[in-house]
């Protein structure tokens, strides 16, 4: 690649400091600020300055040395973006010491050696030439060389300008982990799509902002990402960059540009010399299209995989992904067919753990489809069997219990409904903490208690107080701040409480237009029969709504026409 511009060197240096700062932030969330500051031998004020702000943090060698010694992080583990996701890395590779940092003399000795190595390099190149190559004013470089605290940015800039391994600058010799990371860069078989050290930190910081939905924070980097696409990149590198840019375009409001960017990556895969390595990226690209609701592109990629794939795993996954697309489009008859095709191919998978993993996910979706078909009892049977699966993650179990509560409420089985809600709340608290606030939990509890209040037994005085408190809190909820699922349930609860139909009316428009289904990560299907029942009672079943209902029933949403038993 051509000689890097001062702009990209500066951005790369800033990005590395952000990565280290974010790793510290995640460490503090795991250990707590008090314990972390004691462990690293840093004052709370300094630690807060390093982790509590989105502003650019200027790190010095002593901070990364303390992280290396006290947290057990390797040098590449500090400098490379292995913090994604940071908590996972910390839990997997951490080996923090139990005692606070005390080796200040040894630290100063190491820092002096680092300073001497950098001075020797600068002396060999010349101060003026080196400053220009590192994208630093001459005076700033001179100040850094004389400072007692060696800036991390200087270490990184020297590394980028000279090609000298950063671990060699830090320790005197290249770390084998850094060498291993360098060897995979640009290889077609390196499916991570990692780039060289100049660009990798920039890509990962931009990617972090984009994944968090903060595309405006990623704006300064997007021109660099686009510029990289004009360079000679491996297929995985191209796919990775296109994926990030597509998310950026989607968040910026340009769905067409997002789709075109992903198509560019797909064409690159089709032209690749190593088709075996490239083909393994197609499911990843298809997943991205599904996440972004680019269903036409997702179907095209899936159809191509099915027509060209010979491996059982590729076919199993492709059918599964196409089924997910059909599910998100509310094409439930088609989704059922595709999930069954995926299940059929999964029977031939040799790896038992993966086979069980994939089939469990097929059955989770089939449980939802059975409910949509109006087969509530069959759906409950599948849900109960799946909840016994120990391998199923908490989020999946929460989704199943949510479905179970919806069906039990429809059947007016309040005792079982209360039991299911207690299980839901228990898993939610284990997953997110007892103090975590959730509108979904509050709405579920409110709906269950409102239904229980209508029974002969009614609710206890404690539950009545809880219900009153919930209704007070729900009165403060803004519909713009909650998911489509929650808006549907909020509309039902408000109507059940005081016949307030304003939210029912607004959500009815969202349902008819399809907006509520096209903008949600989780399709809000579980409580649609309950919603239609409330809307009918409130007088909102217009010709448009009836037309929408008929259209959906043709796709498989037969439960829209079922009536309650024991009414």
Secondary structure by P-SEA (a helix, b strand, c coil): cccccaaaaaaaaaaaaaaaaaaaaaaaaaccaaaaaaaacccaaaaaaacccccbbbbcaaaaaaaaccccccaaaaacccccaaaaaaaaccccccccccaaaaaaaaaaaaaaaaaaaaaaacaaaaaaaacccaaaaaaaaacccccaaaaaaaaaaccccccccccccccaaaaaaaaacccccccccccccccaaaaaaaaaaaaacccccccccaaaaaaaaaccccaaaaaaaaaaaaaaaaaaccaaaaaaaaaaaaaaaaaccaaaaaaaaaaaaaaaaaaacaaaaaaaaaaaaaaccccaaaaaaaaaaaaaaaaaacaaaaaaaaaaaaaaaacccccaaaaaaaaaaaaaaaaaaaaaacaaaaaaaaaaaaaacccccaaaaaaaaaaaaaaaaaacaaaaaaaaaaaaaaaaaaacccccccaaaaaaaaaaaaaaaaccccccaaaaaaaaaaaaaaaacccccccaaaaaaaaaaaaaccccaaaaaaaaaaaaacccccccccccccaaaaaaaaaaaaccccaaaaaaaaaaaaacccccccccccc
